[in-house]
Amino acid sequence: MSAGQENHMQCIEVGKVMSDAMDGLSIQDAPKMKPEDFSILKVLGKGGYGKVYQARKVTGRDKGTLFAMKAIKKNTIRDDEKFVEHTMAERHILENVNSPFLCELHYAFQTVDKLYLIMEYISGGDLFARLERVTKFSESAARFYLAEVLLAIQHLHSNGVIYRDLKPDNIMLDQSGHVKLTDFGLCKANLGHDELTDTFCGTIEYMAPEVLEKRQYGRAADYWALGILLYDMLSGCSPFYTSNRKKTMILIKKAEFPMIKNISPEAKSLLRKLIHRNEKTRLGASGMKSHSFFGKTNWLKMEAREVEPPFRPCHIHEEDVSNFDSAFTNMAPEESPCKPECFVQDDDLFAGFDYVRQEDETFKAPLMKKCARNLQASISKNN
């Protein structure tokens, strides 16, 4: 046997030993998270089912890291099958997608009364707040944000997920000014390429006609919402907004939208092709990317986040929350206690909720220790 063949055989043997050593390693070997592993600093947001906090990890190898902690009260959702489904969907979608334009999930765990999602902390606030401050964006700024949101939506679609709740409130800006899509509770997952769904959900002003008409719909509903987003960014308001929900729905289903004055022909063309009632001929991802509105966009640089954002959020210090609504950040930074009668003991209802991101040191450290033990045992066995 030649030296090269001998080295090859040794590599195969080492690979087999390493494979045996890694066998059986899973999330079960990672440490279980609990609320006490985090120190709550500020309230970032509040909804009917819980709060979102700025929190710092106080244990483990990632001790000191800032996260966004979403705490959901079990008793507020346990009797509503739809909300349980949405919560579990958000948890699993966050685990299975991987894009620089989507918020990352690091941990998920539960107690007898609450569910916790520990996500990356995105410090720049949301696009809604930014739009409120400046009223409307320039075409170049709108083009940048629309491009990054499109890449986020395209990634979701490629993974069988329809987003269904696109709006400026769900588009966060990181400290550099790049887009991060958040809030995946209304997403529909596990859809084949041409598969449709029919759940009536979303935010009225951004909902496509086929959704409002309670017909079956697919990915095209998200592209309608991208058109509404572009209109909102260029004009400062939604094309069909009224103070009356029913009237807004009628306008979306039947009325022509008023074209924005003083925008380029390319922007007008893209708006018409996205805010287009026939979902079968509505523009999709490839059509958007090749449209003249994006004529000078370098999509490879955009995907690599190498294009300079039009705005960099003010960031005085690491814990600065000035980009968030003061109505929330001025709240007492503490969790609301739940009464014993609110405890949920039904393990099946939230089975599979717990999660530790595999790239995190807190996941790798105990697994590598077990791997080392397995490797040593395997080597001893082979010798």
Protein Blocks (a to p, Z undefined) as FASTA:
>chain_A
ZZklmmmmmmmmmmmmmmmmmgopafklpccddfklpccfbdfbdcfkbccdddddfedj
kgoiacddddddfklmmmmmklmmmmmmmmmmmmmgccfkbccdfbdcddfkbccddddd
dfkbpfklmmmmnopacfklmmmmmmmmmmmmmmmmmnopafklacfklmccdfkopacd
ehjllpcehiafklccfbdcdjfklpcfklmnopacdfklmmmmmmmmmmmmmnopafkb
cfbfklmmmmmmmmccdddehiafklmmmmmmmmccblmlgccfklmmmpmklmmpcfkl
mmnopaccfbdcddfbfklcklpcfklmmpccddddddfklpcfblklmgokaccdfkbm
klmmmmmmmmmmmmmmmmmmmZZ
